[in-house]
Amino acid sequence: MRTRMIAAVLAAVLAAAGCADGDADTPPTPAGFVRYDGPVYSFAHPADWTRKPRRNVRGEPEIWLVGPPTASGAPQGEVLVGGQSEARPYGSQAQRRRFELQLGEYRAASLLTERRIRMDRSTKVPGAEVAHRFEAVGEMSTNPGRSVRMEVIDLYALTEDGVMVNIAVRAPEGGGEAAGLPEVLESFRIKEK
């Protein structure tokens, strides 16, 4: 009886610490969120967001989750993850060059689309060999034909195997916290080998 009680208390402590599944690096999923668990990465997102079909320019599937619409016609929030396990690995020197090239392309696209970059810096993403974070504001057209200022955060991460993953979150300007975007980004992990 005492052994069962100790085991139950230990299981409860581990569950509360987010370690019950044996992965100490995976944070607990916030209340009202669910975890997307892909082959290369994982993250949590609001449970009521809808997954929509989407493919990149190479025809590879991407993860696109959309929150409920706001009065402006823009979604409350969005998460887009590209460069999944279908991405082709590169040698270590080439993968770093490709990663840097991708960052340069983001900066160039921002100039062309008049997206204003507020932050452009290296960052840490658990499980990633290298990572970079952009924070920007830009205009988005909505279905009613209006334009809405959106805040966007893009994280680029490179795995040890040379797979590049990009997670982008966005919401109408000033609405990122209410949409749960900080929790989405905090939960993002590259899976270890």
HUCOR-V579174 format. One record per helix or strand of 2 or more residues. SS is the DSSP state (@ for helix, = for strand). FROM is the first residue (numbers start at 1). TO is the last residue. Records with the same first field share a line. If there is no record, write none. Layout:
BEGIN
SS=FROM-TO / FROM-TO
END
This chain:
BEGIN
@=2-16 / 92-113 / 176-179 / 181-187
==33-37 / 41-46 / 50-52 / 63-66 / 78-82 / 116-123 / 130-141 / 147-158 / 164-172 / 189-190
END
